[in-house]
Every structure is written in structure tokens, then in C-alpha cells.
Amino acid sequence: MSESNAAQAPLLQARASVLVSATPSEVYSVISDLPRSGDWSPECVGGTWIAGEPATVGAVFRGDNERSPDVVAWAPVVRGRWSTESEVVAADPGQTFRWAMRDSKGARQESVWGFDLESTADGCVLTHHFWMGSATEGIRGITAEMDDAERTRFFTEWQAKLGGDLASTLERIKTVIEKS
């Protein structure tokens, strides 16, 4: 987050948590393996590390994604298959793992996905979160032709979509880990 935006409310922000019956280290080894994202993500179907040491700060991941036509169906969002690049910005085993989306020129954007882990007597609490400070290249394109009412509607519906995606991802991760 840049200092100029630190005092401003984020454009989008979502968070969800789940109790997982596994140690923070066991959970971390799964969530930091981004090529496995297709096992739990509603949109990312997998991908590959394209630069750096996998799952370390500075490593770059190309994610393969797919979105159905009914997601905020009225808005001009990407549908079908597309790829994104992200850069790992925090990798503290057993505690936190975060990545920032990159724009088409490879610059980090204020669009950060992440996981935090907190040990409990029964395993750990896994929290999945998303934060967007200023509009990304993609969001600017989606909203460019919208009037104020449409922008408000879009951000309201996209915020709800994000919350649902985070909760769904956590339930899928919990299932993957607890069935192992």
C-alpha cells in the first residue's frame, strides 16, 4: 500500500476465515503452492511460476483463469479463459502469504490477495483476504464507460462476488487439507 493511499478507504476489500484441522505449517505448504490453485479457486484453474524461486518474495506466477458468463452478467468483465501475472509480496511460512497483481507492463498494482494463519488448539484459523487501493488496469477498463450509478452498482456487486469467492476458496482448501 502506498503512503498516499494509506489513509484512504480501499476501493475494494474482503476477508473470510475458517478453522482448519491442521498446523499452520501444513496449511502454508498448500496455500503457497499457487499452481494448485485450481483445486480450490472459483476462477484460477492453475498456472505456473515464471520467475524467481517459487513461493518466495519477488517470485512471479502466471495464473490461468476462467470466469462464467453469469458473474456480474451485465458488466463488461472478462469472460471465458484469460491469464494474469502476480508477484509474491509476503512469504512468511506458517504465518502469511500474499501476492500483488501485475499490470500488462509487469508493474505491481494495488490489488493484493493473501492468506494469514493463526495457530489454535484445534489446528489453525486460515484467513483469506483481498485489498484493492486504487483501481487496477482491468477495473479502469471495466468501468470506463459506466456512469456513476453503474459504477456504484458494479462495485457493490463485485464486492459481494469477492466475499463469496473468498469463502468458497477457504471451504475448498479446508476440504483438500483435511482429506489428505
Contact map, one row per residue, 1 for C-alpha under 8 A:
111011000000000000000000000000000000000000000000000000000000000000000000000000000000000000000000000000000000010000000000000000000000100000000000000000000000000000000000000000000000
111111000000000000000000000000000000000000000000000000000000000000000000000000000000000000000000000000000000000000000000000000000000000000000000000000000000000000000000000000000000
111111100000000000000000000000000000000000000000000000000000000000000000000000000000000000000000000000000000000000000000000000000000000000000000000000000000000000000000000000000000
011111110000000000000000000000000000000000000000000000000000000000000000000000000000000000000000000000000000000000000000000000000000000000000000000000000000000000000000000000000000
111111111100000000000000000000000000000000000000000000000000000000000000000000000000000000000000000000000000000000000000000000000000110000000000000000000000000000000000000000000000
111111111000000000000000000000000000000000000000000000000000000000000000000000000000000000000000000000000000000000000000000000000000000000000000000000000000000000000000000000000000
001111111000000000000000000000000000000000000000000000000000000000000000000000000000000000000000000000000000000000000000000000000000000000000000000000000000000000000000000000000000
000111111100000000000000000000000000000000000000000000000000000000000000000000000000000000000000000000000000000000000000000000000000000000000000000000000000000000000000000000000000
000011111110000000000000000000000000000000000000000000000000000000000000000000000000000000000000000000000000000000000000000000000000100000000000000000000000000000000000000000000000
000010011111100000000000000000000000000000000000000000000000000000000000000000000000000000000000000000000000000000000000000000000011110000000000000000000000000000000000000000000000
000000001111100000000000000000000000000000000000000000000000000000000000000000000000000000000000000000000000000000000000000000000011111000000000000000000000000000000000000000000000
000000000111110000000000000000000000000000000000000000000000000000000000000000000000000000000000000000000000000000000000000000000111100000000000000000000010001000000000000000000000
000000000111111000000000000000000000000000000000000000000000000000000000000000000000000000000000000000000000000000000000000000001111000000000000000000000000001000000000000000000000
000000000001111100000000000000000000000000000000000000000000000000000000000000000000000000000000000000000000000000000000000000001110000000000000000000000000001001100100000000000000
000000000000111110000000000000000000000000000000000000000000000000000000000000000000000000000000000000000000000000000000000000111100000000000000000000000000000000100100000000000000
000000000000011111000000000000000000000000000000000000000000000000000000000000000000000000000000000000000000000000000000000000111000000000000000000000000000000000100110010000000000
000000000000001111100000000000000000000000000000000000000000000000000000000000000000000000000000000000000000000000000000000011110000000000000000000000000000000000000010010000000000
000000000000000111110000000000000000000000000000000000000000000000000000000000000000000000000000000000000000000000000000000011100000000000000000000000000000000000000000011001000000
000000000000000011111000000000000000000000000000000000000000000000000000000000000000000000000000000000000000000000000000001111000000000000000000000000000000000000000000000001000000
000000000000000001111100000000000000000000000000000000000000000000000000000000000000000000000000000000000000000000000000011111000000000000000000000000000000000000000000000001001100
000000000000000000111110000000000000000000000000000000000000000000000000000000000000000000000000000000000000000000000000011100000000000000000000000000000000000000000000000001000100
000000000000000000011111011000000000000000000000000000000000000000000000000000000000000000000000000000000000000000000000011100000000000000000000000000000000000000000000000000001100
000000000000000000001111111000000000000000000000000000000000000000000000000000000000000000000000000000000000000000000010001100000000000000000000000000000000000000000000000000000000
000000000000000000000111111100000000000000000000000000000000000000000000000000000000000000000110000000000000000000001110001100000000000000000000000000000000000000000000000000000000
000000000000000000000011111110000000000000000000000000000000000000000000000000000000000000001100000000000000000000000000000000000000000000000000000000000000000000000000000000000000
000000000000000000000111111111000000000000000000000000000000000000000000000000000000000000000100000000000000000000000000000000000000000000000000000000000000000000000000000000000000
000000000000000000000111111111100000000000000000000000000000000000000000000000000000000000000100000000000000000000000000000000000000000000000000000000000000000000000000000000001000
000000000000000000000001111111110000000000000000000000000000000000000000000000000000000000001111100000000000000000001000000000000000000000000000000000000000000000000000000000000000
000000000000000000000000111111111000000000000000000000000000000000000000000000000000000000001000000000000000000000000000000000000000000000000000000000000000000000000000000000000000
000000000000000000000000011111111001000000000000000000000000000000000000000000000000000000000000000000000000000000000000000000000000000000000000000000000000000000000000000000001000
000000000000000000000000001111111100100000000000000000000000000000000000000000000000000000000000100000000000000000100000000000000000000000000000000000000000000000000000000010000000
000000000000000000000000000111111100000000000000000000100000000000000000000000000000000000000000100000000000000000000000000000000000000000000000000000000000000000000000000000000000
000000000000000000000000000011111111100000000000000000100000000000000000000000000000000000000000000000000000000000000000000000000000000000000000000000000000000000000000000000000000
000000000000000000000000000000111111100000000111000000100000100000000000000000000000000000000000000000000000000000000000000000000000000000000000000000000000000000000000000000000000
000000000000000000000000000000001111110000000111100000000000001000000000000000000000000000000000000000000000000000000000000000000000000000000000000000000000000000000000000000000000
000000000000000000000000000001001111111100000110000000000000000000000000000000000000000000000000000000000000000000000000000000000000000000000000000000000000000000000000000000000000
000000000000000000000000000000101111111110011110000000000000000000000000000000000000000000000000000000000000000000000000000000000000000000000000000000000000000000000000000000000000
000000000000000000000000000000000011111111111100000000000000000000000000000000000000000000000000000000000000000000000000000000000000000000000000000000000000000000000000000000000000
000000000000000000000000000000000001111110001100000000000000000000000000000000000000000000000000000000000000000000000000000000000000000000000000000000000000000000000000000110010000
000000000000000000000000000000000001111111000000000000000000000000000000000000000000000000000000000000000000000000000000000000000000000000000000000000000000000000000001110110010000
000000000000000000000000000000000000111111111000000000000000000000000000000000000000000000000000000000000000000000000000000000000000000000000000000000000000000000001001100100000000
000000000000000000000000000000000000010111111000000000000000000000000000000000000000000000000000000000000000000000000000000000000000000000000000000000000000000000001001100000000000
000000000000000000000000000000000000010011111000000000000000000011100000000000000000000000000000000000000000000000000000000000000000000000000000000000000000000000000000000000000000
000000000000000000000000000000000000110011111110000000000000001111000000000000000000000000000000000000000000000000000000000000000000000000000000000000000000000000000000000000000000
000000000000000000000000000000000000111011111110000000000000001111000000000000000000000000000000000000000000000000000000000000000000000000000000000000000000000000000000000000000000
000000000000000000000000000000000111111000011111000000000000001110000000000000000000000000000000000000000000000000000000000000000000000000000000000000000000000000000000000000000000
000000000000000000000000000000000111100000011111100000000000111100000000000000000000000000000000000000000000000000000000000000000000000000000000000000000000000000000000000000000000
000000000000000000000000000000000110000000000111110000000000111000000000000000000000000000000000000000000000000000000000000000000000000000000000000000000000000000000000000000000000
000000000000000000000000000000000010000000000011111101000011110000000000000000000000000000000000000000000000000000000000000000000000000000000000000000000000000000000000000000000000
000000000000000000000000000000000000000000000001111100000011110000000000000000000000000000000000000000000000000000000000000000000000000000000000000000000000000000000000000000000000
000000000000000000000000000000000000000000000000111111000011100000000000000000000000000000000000000000000000000000000000000000000000000000000000000000000000000000000000000000000000
000000000000000000000000000000000000000000000000111111010111000000000000000000000000000000000000000000000000000000000000000000000000000000000000000000000000000000000000000000000000
000000000000000000000000000000000000000000000000001111110010000000000000000000000000000000000000000000000000000000000000000000000000000000000000000000000000000000000000000000000000
000000000000000000000000000000000000000000000000101111110011000000000000000000000000000000000000000000000000000000000000000000000000000000000000000000000000000000000000000000000000
000000000000000000000000000000011100000000000000000011111010000000000000000000000000000100100000000000000000000000000000000000000000000000000000000000000000000000000000000000000000
000000000000000000000000000000000000000000000000000111111110000000000000000000000000000101100000000000000000000000000000000000000000000000000000000000000000000000000000000000000000
000000000000000000000000000000000000000000000000000000111110000000000000000000000000001111100000000000000000000000000000000000000000000000000000000000000000000000000000000000000000
000000000000000000000000000000000000000000000000000100011111000000000000000000000000001110000000000000000000000000000000000000000000000000000000000000000000000000000000000000000000
000000000000000000000000000000000000000000000000111111111111100000000000000000000000001100000000000000000000000000000000000000000000000000000000000000000000000000000000000000000000
000000000000000000000000000000000000000000000000111101000111110000000000000000000000111100000000000000000000000000000000000000000000000000000000000000000000000000000000000000000000
000000000000000000000000000000000100000000000011111000000011111000000000000000000000111100000000000000000000000000000000000000000000000000000000000000000000000000000000000000000000
000000000000000000000000000000000000000000000011110000000001111100000000000000000011110000000000000000000000000000000000000000000000000000000000000000000000000000000000000000000000
000000000000000000000000000000000010000000011111000000000000111110000000000000000011110000000000000000000000000000000000000000000000000000000000000000000000000000000000000000000000
000000000000000000000000000000000000000000011110000000000000011111000000000000001111000000000000000000000000000000000000000000000000000000000000000000000000000000000000000000000000
000000000000000000000000000000000000000000111100000000000000001111100000000000011111000000000000000000000000000000000000000000000000000000000000000000000000000000000000000000000000
000000000000000000000000000000000000000000111000000000000000000111110000000000111100000000000000000000000000000000000000000000000000000000000000000000000000000000000000000000000000
000000000000000000000000000000000000000000100000000000000000000011111010000001111000000000000000000000000000000000000000000000000000000000000000000000000000000000000000000000000000
000000000000000000000000000000000000000000000000000000000000000001111110000000110000000000000000000000000000000000000000000000000000000000000000000000000000000000000000000000000000
000000000000000000000000000000000000000000000000000000000000000000111110100000110000000000000000000000000000000000000000000000000000000000000000000000000000000000000000000000000000
000000000000000000000000000000000000000000000000000000000000000000011111100000000000000000000000000000000000000000000000000000000000000000000000000000000000000000000000000000000000
000000000000000000000000000000000000000000000000000000000000000000111111100000000000000000000000000000000000000000000000000000000000000000000000000000000000000010000000000000000000
000000000000000000000000000000000000000000000000000000000000000000000111111010000000000000000000000000000000000000000000000000000000000000000000000000000100110000000000000000000000
000000000000000000000000000000000000000000000000000000000000000000001111111100000000000000000000000000000000000000000000000000000000000000000000000000000000000000000000000000000000
000000000000000000000000000000000000000000000000000000000000000000000001111100000000000000000000000000000000000000000000000000000000000000000000000000000000000000000000000000000000
000000000000000000000000000000000000000000000000000000000000000000000001111110000000000000000000000000000000000000000000000000000000000000000100000000000100000000000000000000000000
000000000000000000000000000000000000000000000000000000000000000000000000111111000000000000000000000000000000000000000000000000000000000000000100000000000000000000000000000000000000
000000000000000000000000000000000000000000000000000000000000000000000001001111100000000000000000000000000000000000000000000000000000000000000100000000000000000000000000000000000000
000000000000000000000000000000000000000000000000000000000000000000100000000111110100000000000000000000000000000000000000000000000000000000000000000000000000000000000000000000000000
000000000000000000000000000000000000000000000000000000000000000001111000000011111100000000000000000000000000000000000000000000000000000000000000000000000000000000000000000000000000
000000000000000000000000000000000000000000000000000000000000000011111000000001111100000000000000000000000000000000000000000000000000000000000000000000000000000000000000000000000000
000000000000000000000000000000000000000000000000000000000000000111100000000000111110000000000000000000000000000000000000000000000000000000000000000000000000000000000000000000000000
000000000000000000000000000000000000000000000000000000000000000111000000000001111111000000000000000000000000000000000000000000000000000000000000000000000000000000000000000000000000
000000000000000000000000000000000000000000000000000000000000011110000000000000001111100000000000000000000000000000000000000000000000000000000000000000000000000000000000000000000000
000000000000000000000000000000000000000000000000000000000000011110000000000000000111110000000000000011000000000000000000000000000000000000000000000000000000000000000000000000000000
000000000000000000000000000000000000000000000000000000000001111000000000000000000011111000000000000011100100000000000000000000000000000000000000000000000000000000000000000000000000
000000000000000000000000000000000000000000000000000000000001111000000000000000000001111100000000001111000001000000000000000000000000000000000000000000000000000000000000000000000000
000000000000000000000000000000000000000000000000000000001111100000000000000000000000111110000000001111000001000000000000000000000000000000000000000000000000000000000000000000000000
000000000000000000000000000000000000000000000000000000111111100000000000000000000000011111100000111100000000000000000000000000000000000000000000000000000000000000000000000000000000
000000000000000000000000000000000000000000000000000000001100000000000000000000000000001111100000111100000000000000000000000000000000000000000000000000000000000000000000000000000000
000000000000000000000000000000000000000000000000000000011000000000000000000000000000000111110001111000000000000000000000000000000000000000000000000000000000000000000000000000000000
000000000000000000000000000000000000000000000000000000111000000000000000000000000000000111111001110000000000000000000000000000000000000000000000000000000000000000000000000000000000
000000000000000000000000000000000000000000000000000000000000000000000000000000000000000001111111100000000000000000000000000000000000000000000000000000000000000000000000000000000000
000000000000000000000000100110000000000000000000000000000000000000000000000000000000000000111111100000000000000000000000000000000000000000000000000000000000000000000000000000000000
000000000000000000000001111100000000000000000000000000000000000000000000000000000000000000011111000000000000000000001000000000000000000000000000000000000000000000000000000000000000
000000000000000000000001000100000000000000000000000000000000000000000000000000000000000000011111100000000000000000011100000000000000000000000000000000000000000000000000000000000000
000000000000000000000000000100000000000000000000000000000000000000000000000000000000000001111111110000000000000001111000000000000000000000000000000000000000000000000000000000000000
000000000000000000000000000100110000000000000000000000000000000000000000000000000000000111111011111000000000000001110000000000000000000000000000000000000000000000000000000000000000
000000000000000000000000000000000000000000000000000000000000000000000000000000000000000111100001111100000000000111100000000000000000000000000000000000000000000000000000000000000000
000000000000000000000000000000000000000000000000000000000000000000000000000000000000011111000000111110000000000111000000000000000000000000000000000000000000000000000000000000000000
000000000000000000000000000000000000000000000000000000000000000000000000000000000000011110000000011111000001111110000000000000000000000000000000000000000000000000000000000000000000
000000000000000000000000000000000000000000000000000000000000000000000000000000000001111000000000001111100001111100000000000000000000000000000000000000000000000000000000000000000000
000000000000000000000000000000000000000000000000000000000000000000000000000000000001111000000000000111111111100000000000000000000000000000000000000000000000000000000000000000000000
000000000000000000000000000000000000000000000000000000000000000000000000000000000000100000000000000011111111100000000000000000000000000110000000000000000000000000000000000000000000
000000000000000000000000000000000000000000000000000000000000000000000000000000000000000000000000000001111110000000000000000000000000000010000000000000000000000000000000000000000000
000000000000000000000000000000000000000000000000000000000000000000000000000000000000000000000000000001111110000000000000000000000000000000000000000000000000000000000000000000000000
000000000000000000000000000000000000000000000000000000000000000000000000000000000000100000000000000001111111000000000000000000000000000000000000000000000000000000000000000000000000
000000000000000000000000000000000000000000000000000000000000000000000000000000000000000000000000000001111111100000000000000000000000000000000000000000000000000000000000000000000000
000000000000000000000000000000000000000000000000000000000000000000000000000000000000011000000000000111100111110000000000000000000000000000000000000000000000000000000000000000000000
000000000000000000000000000000000000000000000000000000000000000000000000000000000000000000000000000111100011111100000000000000000000000100000000000000000000000000000000000000000000
100000000000000000000000000000000000000000000000000000000000000000000000000000000000000000000000000110000001111100000000000000000011111100000000000000000000000000000000000000000000
000000000000000000000000000000000000000000000000000000000000000000000000000000000000000000000000000110000000111110000000000000000111100100000000000000000000000000000000000000000000
000000000000000000000000000000000000000000000000000000000000000000000000000000000000000000000000011110000000111111000000000000000111000000000000000000000000000000000000000000000000
000000000000000000000000000000000000000000000000000000000000000000000000000000000000000000000000011100000000001111100000000000011110000000000000000000000000000000000000000000000000
000000000000000000000000000000000000000000000000000000000000000000000000000000000000000000000001111000000000000111110000000000011100000000000000000000000000000000000000000000000000
000000000000000000000000000000100000000000000000000000000000000000000000000000000000000000000001110000000000000011111000000001111000000000000000000000000000000000000000000000000000
000000000000000000000000000000000000000000000000000000000000000000000000000000000000000000000011100000000000000001111100000001110000000000000000000000000000000000000000000000000000
000000000000000000000001000100000000000000000000000000000000000000000000000000000000000000000111000000000000000000111110000111100000000000000000000000000000000000000000000000000000
000000000000000000000001000000000000000000000000000000000000000000000000000000000000000000000010000000000000000000011111000111000000000000000000000000000000000000000000000000000000
000000000000000000000011000000000000000000000000000000000000000000000000000000000000000000000000000000000000000000001111101110000000000000000000000000000000000000000000000000000000
000000000000000000000000000000000000000000000000000000000000000000000000000000000000000000000000000000000000000000000111111110000000000000000000000000000000000000000000000000000000
000000000000000000000000000000000000000000000000000000000000000000000000000000000000000000000000000000000000000000000011111100000000000000000000000000000000000000000000000000000000
000000000000000000011100000000000000000000000000000000000000000000000000000000000000000000000000000000000000000000000001111100000000000000000000000000000000000000000000000000000000
000000000000000000111111000000000000000000000000000000000000000000000000000000000000000000000000000000000000000000000011111110000000000000000000000000000000000000000000000000000000
000000000000000000111111000000000000000000000000000000000000000000000000000000000000000000000000000000000000000000001111111111000000000000000000000000000000000000000000000000000000
000000000000000011110000000000000000000000000000000000000000000000000000000000000000000000000000000000000000000000001111001111100000000000000000000000000000000000000000000000000000
000000000000000011110000000000000000000000000000000000000000000000000000000000000000000000000000000000000000000000111100000111110000000000000000000000000000000000000000010000000000
000000000000001111000000000000000000000000000000000000000000000000000000000000000000000000000000000000000000000000111000000011111000000000000000000000000000000000000000010000000000
000000000000001110000000000000000000000000000000000000000000000000000000000000000000000000000000000000000000000011110000000001111100000000000000000000000000000000000110010000000000
000000000000111100000000000000000000000000000000000000000000000000000000000000000000000000000000000000000000000011100000000000111110000000000000000000000000000000000100000000000000
000000000001111000000000000000000000000000000000000000000000000000000000000000000000000000000000000000000000001111000000000000011111000000000000000000000000000001000000000000000000
000000000111110000000000000000000000000000000000000000000000000000000000000000000000000000000000000000000000011110000000000000001111100000000000000000000000000000000000000000000000
000000000111100000000000000000000000000000000000000000000000000000000000000000000000000000000000000000000000011100000000000000000111111100000000000000000000000000000000000000000000
100010001111000000000000000000000000000000000000000000000000000000000000000000000000000000000000000000000000011000000000000000000011111000000000000000000000000000000000000000000000
000010000110000000000000000000000000000000000000000000000000000000000000000000000000000000000000000000000000010000000000000000000001111100000000000000000000000000000000000000000000
000000000010000000000000000000000000000000000000000000000000000000000000000000000000000000000000000000000000010000000000000000000001111111110000000000000000000000000000000000000000
000000000000000000000000000000000000000000000000000000000000000000000000000000000000000000000000000000100000111000000000000000000001011111110000000000000000000000000000000000000000
000000000000000000000000000000000000000000000000000000000000000000000000000000000000000000000000000000110000000000000000000000000000001111111000000000000000000000000000000000000000
000000000000000000000000000000000000000000000000000000000000000000000000000000000000000000000000000000000000000000000000000000000000001111111100000000000000000000000000000000000000
000000000000000000000000000000000000000000000000000000000000000000000000000000000000000000000000000000000000000000000000000000000000001111111110000000000000000000000000000000000000
000000000000000000000000000000000000000000000000000000000000000000000000000000000000000000000000000000000000000000000000000000000000001111111111000000000000000000000000000000000000
000000000000000000000000000000000000000000000000000000000000000000000000000000000000000000000000000000000000000000000000000000000000000011111111000000000000000000000000000000000000
000000000000000000000000000000000000000000000000000000000000000000000000001110000000000000000000000000000000000000000000000000000000000001111111100000000000000000000000000000000000
000000000000000000000000000000000000000000000000000000000000000000000000000000000000000000000000000000000000000000000000000000000000000000111111110000100000000000000000000000000000
000000000000000000000000000000000000000000000000000000000000000000000000000000000000000000000000000000000000000000000000000000000000000000011111110000000000000000000000000000000000
000000000000000000000000000000000000000000000000000000000000000000000000000000000000000000000000000000000000000000000000000000000000000000000111111000000000000000000000000000000000
000000000000000000000000000000000000000000000000000000000000000000000000000000000000000000000000000000000000000000000000000000000000000000000011111111100000000000000000000000000000
000000000000000000000000000000000000000000000000000000000000000000000000000000000000000000000000000000000000000000000000000000000000000000000000111111100000000000000000000000000000
000000000000000000000000000000000000000000000000000000000000000000000000000000000000000000000000000000000000000000000000000000000000000000000000011111110000000000000000000000000000
000000000000000000000000000000000000000000000000000000000000000000000000000000000000000000000000000000000000000000000000000000000000000000000000011111111000000000000000000000000000
000000000000000000000000000000000000000000000000000000000000000000000000000000000000000000000000000000000000000000000000000000000000000000000000011111111100000000000000000000000000
000000000000000000000000000000000000000000000000000000000000000000000000000000000000000000000000000000000000000000000000000000000000000000000010011111111110000000000000000000000000
000000000000000000000000000000000000000000000000000000000000000000000000000000000000000000000000000000000000000000000000000000000000000000000000000111111111000000000000000000000000
000000000000000000000000000000000000000000000000000000000000000000000000000000000000000000000000000000000000000000000000000000000000000000000000000011111111100000000000000000000000
000000000000000000000000000000000000000000000000000000000000000000000001001000000000000000000000000000000000000000000000000000000000000000000000000001111111110000000000000000000000
000000000001000000000000000000000000000000000000000000000000000000000000000000000000000000000000000000000000000000000000000000000000000000000000000000111111111000000000000000000000
000000000000000000000000000000000000000000000000000000000000000000000000000000000000000000000000000000000000000000000000000000000000000000000000000000011111111100000000000000000000
000000000000000000000000000000000000000000000000000000000000000000000001000000000000000000000000000000000000000000000000000000000000000000000000000000001111111110000000000000000000
000000000000000000000000000000000000000000000000000000000000000000000001000000000000000000000000000000000000000000000000000000000000000000000000000000000111111111000000000000000000
000000000001110000000000000000000000000000000000000000000000000000000000000000000000000000000000000000000000000000000000000000000000000000000000000000000011111111100000000000000000
000000000000000000000000000000000000000000000000000000000000000000000000000000000000000000000000000000000000000000000000000000000000000000000000000000000001111111110000000000000000
000000000000000000000000000000000000000000000000000000000000000000000010000000000000000000000000000000000000000000000000000000000000000000000000000000000000111111111000000000000000
000000000000010000000000000000000000000000000000000000000000000000000000000000000000000000000000000000000000000000000000000000000100000000000000000000000000011111111100000000000000
000000000000011100000000000000000000000000000000000000000000000000000000000000000000000000000000000000000000000000000000000000000000000000000000000000000000001111111110000000000000
000000000000000000000000000000000000000000000000000000000000000000000000000000000000000000000000000000000000000000000000000000000000000000000000000000000000000111111111000000000000
000000000000000000000000000000000000000011000000000000000000000000000000000000000000000000000000000000000000000000000000000000000000000000000000000000000000000011111111100000000000
000000000000011100000000000000000000000000000000000000000000000000000000000000000000000000000000000000000000000000000000000000011000000000000000000000000000000001111111110000000000
000000000000000110000000000000000000000000000000000000000000000000000000000000000000000000000000000000000000000000000000000000010000000000000000000000000000000000111111111000000000
000000000000000000000000000000000000000111000000000000000000000000000000000000000000000000000000000000000000000000000000000000000000000000000000000000000000000000011111111100000000
000000000000000000000000000000000000000111000000000000000000000000000000000000000000000000000000000000000000000000000000000000000000000000000000000000000000000000001111111110000000
000000000000000111000000000000000000000100000000000000000000000000000000000000000000000000000000000000000000000000000000000001110000000000000000000000000000000000000111111111000000
000000000000000001000000000000000000000000000000000000000000000000000000000000000000000000000000000000000000000000000000000000000000000000000000000000000000000000000011111111100000
000000000000000000000000000000000000001110000000000000000000000000000000000000000000000000000000000000000000000000000000000000000000000000000000000000000000000000000001111111110000
000000000000000000000000000000100000001100000000000000000000000000000000000000000000000000000000000000000000000000000000000000000000000000000000000000000000000000000000111111111000
000000000000000001111000000000000000000000000000000000000000000000000000000000000000000000000000000000000000000000000000000000000000000000000000000000000000000000000000011111111100
000000000000000000000000000000000000000000000000000000000000000000000000000000000000000000000000000000000000000000000000000000000000000000000000000000000000000000000000001111111110
000000000000000000000000000000000000001100000000000000000000000000000000000000000000000000000000000000000000000000000000000000000000000000000000000000000000000000000000000111111111
000000000000000000010100001001000000000000000000000000000000000000000000000000000000000000000000000000000000000000000000000000000000000000000000000000000000000000000000000011111111
000000000000000000011100000000000000000000000000000000000000000000000000000000000000000000000000000000000000000000000000000000000000000000000000000000000000000000000000000001111111
000000000000000000000000000000000000000000000000000000000000000000000000000000000000000000000000000000000000000000000000000000000000000000000000000000000000000000000000000000111111
000000000000000000000000000000000000000000000000000000000000000000000000000000000000000000000000000000000000000000000000000000000000000000000000000000000000000000000000000000011111
